[in-house]
Amino acid sequence: MRWFVLLFFAIPSANAGSITPSFTTGQMESSSSSKTIIVETIVTENYRTGYSYSMQGTNVQPAEGTIISPDATYTNTQTFNGVSFKWVTPDLTTKPQWEVKAPGEAFSITENFLAPGLDAVSTIQRTINTESQSTSLSIFSQ
């Protein structure tokens, strides 16, 4: 145990000195640039889930006892791309019946039926180019 104590006192000690920068003046410049290109296609589908029935004319009227709006029917549930839906469509056997008001005179009639389904598809294709540049300059002196 004595030798250990003697060895401990025999090791020289070290002291840290201060560090002082030795430059006088200088500058540092850095630059960077980046370029990003994004190409995308956006497809939008608009669906009409109901129906539209309309009529216009002259010298016509609904036949006696007729309704002026067809009964609605629903399709079975369908699933497409994870989306479930039902179409609402008219029962065309219950569509309104029309008759001429003044027989023998001129008349006109136009019926329009717009069924449920795909209404419109829009496709947008675009490319987005982005470039950026950055320069940094640091000047220092003592």
C-alpha positions in Angstrom: 0.0 0.0 0.0 2.9 2.3 0.6 4.1 2.1 -2.9 0.8 3.0 -4.3 0.8 6.3 -2.2 4.3 7.1 -3.4 3.4 6.5 -7.0 0.4 8.7 -6.7 2.5 11.7 -5.5 5.1 11.0 -8.1 2.8 11.7 -11.1 3.2 15.3 -12.3 0.1 17.4 -12.5 -1.2 19.2 -15.6 -2.8 22.6 -15.9 -5.0 23.8 -18.8 -4.0 27.0 -20.6 -6.4 29.4 -22.3 -7.0 29.2 -26.0 -7.1 32.4 -27.9 -7.9 32.6 -31.7 -5.0 33.9 -33.6 -6.7 35.2 -36.8 -6.9 38.9 -37.5 -9.4 39.2 -40.4 -11.1 36.8 -42.8 -14.3 35.9 -44.6 -16.2 32.8 -45.3 -18.6 32.3 -48.2 -20.9 29.4 -48.9 -23.5 28.8 -51.5 -26.1 26.2 -52.2 -28.7 25.5 -54.9 -31.6 23.1 -55.3 -34.0 22.1 -58.1 -37.3 20.4 -57.6 -39.6 19.0 -60.3 -43.0 17.8 -59.4 -45.1 16.2 -62.1 -48.8 15.5 -61.1 -52.0 14.4 -62.7 -55.3 15.3 -61.0 -58.4 13.4 -62.1 -61.8 14.6 -60.8 -65.0 12.6 -61.5 -68.4 14.2 -60.8 -71.3 11.9 -60.3 -75.0 12.8 -60.4 -76.7 10.4 -57.9 -80.3 11.5 -58.6 -82.3 12.2 -61.7 -84.0 15.1 -63.3 -87.3 15.0 -65.3 -88.7 18.1 -67.0 -91.3 18.9 -69.6 -92.2 22.0 -71.6 -94.8 22.5 -74.3 -97.8 24.5 -75.6 -101.4 23.4 -75.8 -100.8 20.4 -73.5 -101.8 19.5 -70.0 -101.4 16.5 -67.6 -103.9 13.8 -68.4 -106.6 13.4 -65.7 -105.4 11.5 -62.7 -101.7 11.6 -63.7 -99.0 12.7 -61.3 -96.4 15.2 -62.6 -93.4 13.6 -60.9 -92.3 10.0 -61.6 -91.9 7.7 -58.6 -88.2 7.2 -57.5 -86.6 3.9 -57.3 -83.2 3.0 -55.9 -80.6 0.6 -57.3 -78.9 -2.0 -55.1 -75.9 -0.8 -53.2 -72.8 -0.7 -55.4 -69.2 -0.2 -54.3 -66.5 1.2 -56.5 -62.9 2.1 -55.2 -64.1 1.6 -51.6 -67.1 4.0 -52.0 -70.6 2.6 -51.6 -73.6 4.2 -53.2 -77.1 3.8 -54.6 -78.5 5.4 -57.7 -81.9 7.2 -57.5 -83.7 6.9 -60.8 -87.4 7.4 -61.9 -89.8 4.6 -62.5 -90.6 5.5 -66.1 -93.8 3.5 -66.0 -95.1 6.2 -63.7 -93.9 9.2 -65.7 -96.6 11.9 -66.4 -99.0 11.4 -69.2 -99.9 14.5 -71.3 -102.9 15.4 -73.5 -103.7 18.1 -75.9 -105.8 20.9 -74.4 -107.5 22.1 -77.6 -107.6 19.2 -80.1 -107.1 20.2 -83.7 -104.9 23.1 -82.8 -101.1 23.3 -82.9 -99.2 21.8 -79.9 -95.7 21.0 -78.9 -94.2 18.9 -76.1 -90.6 18.2 -75.1 -89.7 15.8 -72.2 -86.2 15.6 -70.8 -84.9 12.9 -68.5 -81.4 13.2 -67.1 -80.3 9.9 -65.5 -78.0 9.4 -62.6 -74.4 8.5 -63.4 -71.1 10.0 -64.4 -71.6 13.6 -65.2 -68.1 15.0 -66.0 -64.5 14.0 -65.8 -61.7 16.7 -65.5 -58.1 15.8 -66.0 -55.4 18.3 -65.0 -51.7 17.6 -65.8 -49.1 20.0 -64.6 -45.4 20.2 -64.0 -44.1 22.5 -61.2 -40.4 23.5 -61.5 -38.8 25.1 -58.4 -35.2 26.4 -58.3 -33.6 28.1 -55.4 -30.1 29.5 -54.8 -28.6 30.8 -51.6 -25.3 32.6 -50.9 -24.0 33.5 -47.5 -21.0 35.7 -46.8 -19.5 36.1 -43.3 -16.8 38.7 -42.6 -15.0 38.7 -39.3 -12.1 40.7 -37.8 -10.4 40.8 -34.5 
